[in-house]
Amino acid sequence: LRGMNHVPFAGFPSWDVTPRGTVVYTSGREYLIREVDRSGRTVREMRRDTPPLRIPAAERRDSLEALRARRDSVSSIPRPQTYPPIRNIFAAPDGLLWVRRWVPNGHRRTVFDVFEADGRFKTVVELPAYLLPDITPVLRLEAIAGIGADAETGAMTVLRFGRR
């Protein structure tokens, strides 16, 4: 089945269109972001050194059990020991680039690296809650809004964060 041919914690490509009309994208497997113009010419590359985060044994075990339930050939698939460095990438309307990093599943938080429009690293923003990764959040340095899910019931809710 399409989309089932990957192991848990595999890096996935992510991309977005900037307000300038360029495209930013990443493979998700390494901390490398490329920005290309309309002709496909690379405008800039952005990198950061971030330490790899080991996947907790219990989280790996649970994910592999779920994969085994979907696939019989799991033994032939290489299993990552660390999370990919990038989970998603978002180009905000104000020109800032927000790079979502992976965090261990047991930690109910969300971490973004923020870059200026010219590619310079600006800051790290850490939220004390987990935003669902497949729903695009509203990202501004002054305020962030996204969708979270209750850990017990799974009910979705809007989460808002502002500066302190």
C-alpha positions as CSV (number, residue, x, y, z in Angstrom):
1,L,0.0,0.0,0.0
2,R,1.2,3.5,-0.8
3,G,2.6,5.3,2.2
4,M,3.1,2.1,4.2
5,N,6.6,1.4,2.8
6,H,8.5,3.3,5.5
7,V,9.6,2.5,9.0
8,P,8.6,4.4,12.1
9,F,10.6,7.7,12.5
10,A,11.8,7.8,8.9
11,G,12.5,11.3,7.8
12,F,9.8,12.7,5.4
13,P,10.1,15.5,2.9
14,S,8.3,18.7,3.8
15,W,8.0,21.9,1.8
16,D,6.2,25.3,1.8
17,V,5.9,28.4,-0.4
18,T,7.3,31.6,1.0
19,P,5.6,35.0,0.7
20,R,8.3,35.8,-1.9
21,G,7.1,33.0,-4.2
22,T,10.1,30.7,-3.6
23,V,9.8,27.2,-2.3
24,V,11.6,25.9,0.9
25,Y,12.0,22.2,1.3
26,T,13.8,19.5,3.3
27,S,14.2,15.8,3.0
28,G,13.6,15.5,6.8
29,R,16.5,13.1,7.0
30,E,19.2,15.7,7.7
31,Y,19.1,19.3,9.0
32,L,19.3,20.9,5.5
33,I,16.7,23.3,4.1
34,R,16.9,24.5,0.5
35,E,15.2,27.5,-1.0
36,V,14.6,27.5,-4.7
37,D,13.2,30.2,-7.0
38,R,10.6,29.6,-9.8
39,S,13.1,28.3,-12.2
40,G,14.4,25.7,-9.7
41,R,17.6,27.6,-9.0
42,T,18.9,27.2,-5.4
43,V,18.6,30.6,-3.7
44,R,20.1,29.5,-0.4
45,E,20.7,26.6,1.9
46,M,20.2,26.6,5.7
47,R,21.8,24.1,8.1
48,R,22.0,23.8,11.9
49,D,23.9,21.4,14.0
50,T,21.4,19.8,16.4
51,P,22.4,16.7,18.5
52,P,20.6,13.6,17.4
53,L,17.8,12.5,19.9
54,R,17.7,8.8,20.7
55,I,14.4,7.2,20.4
56,P,13.3,5.8,23.7
57,A,13.2,2.0,23.7
58,A,9.5,1.8,24.7
59,E,8.5,4.2,21.9
60,R,10.6,2.2,19.3
61,R,9.1,-1.1,20.5
62,D,5.5,0.3,20.3
63,S,6.1,1.7,16.8
64,L,7.7,-1.5,15.6
65,E,4.8,-3.6,16.9
66,A,2.4,-1.4,15.0
67,L,4.6,-1.8,11.9
68,R,4.7,-5.6,12.3
69,A,0.9,-5.6,12.4
70,R,0.9,-3.8,8.9
71,R,3.8,-5.7,7.3
72,D,5.4,-9.1,7.5
73,S,8.8,-8.2,6.1
74,V,9.7,-5.8,8.9
75,S,12.9,-7.8,9.7
76,S,14.5,-6.6,6.4
77,I,13.8,-2.9,7.1
78,P,16.6,-0.9,8.8
79,R,15.3,0.6,12.1
80,P,16.4,4.2,13.0
81,Q,18.1,4.7,16.4
82,T,17.6,8.4,16.4
83,Y,14.8,10.8,15.3
84,P,15.1,12.6,12.0
85,P,16.2,16.2,12.8
86,I,13.3,17.9,10.9
87,R,9.6,17.0,11.2
88,N,8.0,19.9,9.2
89,I,8.8,23.2,7.6
90,F,6.5,26.2,7.4
91,A,7.0,29.6,5.7
92,A,5.1,32.2,7.7
93,P,3.4,35.2,6.0
94,D,5.9,37.6,7.7
95,G,8.8,35.9,5.9
96,L,10.1,33.8,8.9
97,L,10.8,30.2,8.3
98,W,9.7,27.8,11.1
99,V,11.4,24.4,11.2
100,R,9.7,21.9,13.5
101,R,12.0,19.4,15.2
102,W,11.2,16.0,16.5
103,V,10.9,15.5,20.2
104,P,10.5,12.2,22.1
105,N,6.9,11.0,22.2
106,G,6.7,11.1,26.0
107,H,7.5,14.8,26.1
108,R,4.3,16.8,25.5
109,R,6.0,19.8,23.8
110,T,6.7,21.2,20.4
111,V,10.0,22.8,19.3
112,F,10.6,25.1,16.4
113,D,13.8,26.6,15.0
114,V,13.0,30.0,13.5
115,F,15.0,31.5,10.6
116,E,14.9,35.0,9.1
117,A,13.8,35.4,5.5
118,D,17.4,35.7,4.5
119,G,18.3,32.3,6.0
120,R,20.0,33.6,9.3
121,F,19.0,31.6,12.4
122,K,16.9,33.7,14.7
123,T,15.7,31.7,17.7
124,V,14.3,28.5,19.2
125,V,10.6,28.5,20.2
126,E,9.5,25.8,22.6
127,L,5.8,25.2,23.4
128,P,4.7,23.4,26.5
129,A,2.2,21.2,24.5
130,Y,2.2,18.9,21.5
131,L,0.7,20.4,18.3
132,L,-0.5,17.8,15.9
133,P,2.1,17.7,13.1
134,D,-0.1,17.2,10.1
135,I,-2.2,20.4,10.7
136,T,-0.5,23.6,9.8
137,P,-0.3,26.0,12.8
138,V,-0.5,29.8,12.8
139,L,3.1,30.9,13.5
140,R,4.2,34.3,14.7
141,L,6.7,35.3,17.3
142,E,4.1,37.1,19.2
143,A,1.5,34.3,19.2
144,I,1.1,30.7,18.0
145,A,-2.1,28.7,17.5
146,G,-2.4,25.1,16.5
147,I,-4.4,22.0,17.1
148,G,-3.7,19.6,19.9
149,A,-5.3,16.4,21.1
150,D,-6.2,15.3,24.6
151,A,-3.9,12.5,25.7
152,E,-6.7,10.5,27.2
153,T,-9.7,11.1,25.0
154,G,-8.1,12.1,21.7
155,A,-10.5,15.1,21.4
156,M,-9.0,17.8,19.3
157,T,-8.7,21.4,20.7
158,V,-7.3,24.7,19.6
159,L,-4.1,25.6,21.5
160,R,-2.9,29.3,21.7
161,F,0.4,30.6,23.1
162,G,1.6,34.1,23.5
163,R,4.7,35.8,24.8
164,R,5.2,35.9,28.5
